[in-house]
Structures are given as C-alpha cells and as structure tokens.
Amino acid sequence: MGQRGEPEEEEEELVDPLTTLREQCEQIEKCVKARERLELCSERVSSRPETEEQCTEELFDFLHARDHCVAHKLFSKLK
C-alpha cells in the first residue's frame, strides 16, 4: 500500500521511442555493414600495442547511417 493507505498503482515503464527506433534501425543492411566495418577497425586497433588509428571515420559512418534511418521515422512517433 502506498501513502495514506491507498493501494499502489503499478506504473507503466516508459520506453523512449528514440532508443527503440535506434535499435530497429541498427538492424537494416546499411547499418549492419557500417557496424561490421567499425567492429573490424576496433579489433584491428585493439590488436596493435602502438597505433594512432582511432576508428573515428567508421564510428561516424555507423552513427550517420543509423541516425539517417531514425530521422525518417522518429517524428511520426512523437505526440
């Protein structure tokens, strides 16, 4: 029971539509390929003890592809 003897109502867990859309968009072919390139770069960088490579370009490519997909879908979800 909550305050003042009132029964507690279960609160519905709110889900951010942006998070949901990002997860969905990460599954499209363009994003999957960009993520694979990012992961390959990360593995390559991690395997080298001394390197100046940082995978910035691969990260930006992945984020751009995902956010491009999200941009076309997000505003229809907002109230």
N, C-alpha and C positions, 0 to 999 in steps of 0.2 A: 504494500500500500504506500502511496505517496504521502505528501504533506496533507495535513488536516483530514486524514482518514479517507481520502479519495483513492479509488483504485488507479493504479498506474496504467497509462496507455502505452502500448508498445509503439515506439517511434519508428517510422519507416526510414530505413537508411537511404540517404540521398546519394545519388550517383551523379558525378559530374559528367555531362554529355560530352565534354571535350575529351576526357580520358577514354570514354567508350569509343568515340569516333577515332581517336588516335590508334587504339588497339585494332579496330576494324581496318583502318587504312594501312596499317603495318602488314596486313596480310595480302595486299594486292601485289601483283607481279613486279611492278616498278619499285616498290618499297622493299620487297624481299630481295631483289637483286642489289639494291643500294646497301641494305643491311649486310648482305654477304660480303660485298666489297669492303665495308667498314670492319667487319669481323676478321677478314683476311689481313687487312692492314694492321689491326690491333695485334693479331697473333705474330705477324712479322716484326712489329716494333717490340713486342714483349720478348721475343726470342733473341734479340740483339742486346748485348750489355751496353754498348755505346752507340747511340744513333740520335740524329737530330730530327728524324721523321716523327710527326705527331698525329697523322691521320685527320687533320683538320678538314681538308677538302672532302674526304669520304664522309665525315660526320655531317658537314653542311649539305652534301648531296642527299643523304638519307633524310635529314630533317626537312629539306626543301620538298622532296617527293611526298613525304608524309603530310606535311602541312598544306601542300597544294591540294591533296585529296580532301583533307579536313575542311579546308576553306569552302569547298563547293557544297558541303553537307551541313556544316555547323549552324548556319543561321536559320535553317528550316526547323531546327530542334529548339531554338530559343523562343521563349514566350514573350 
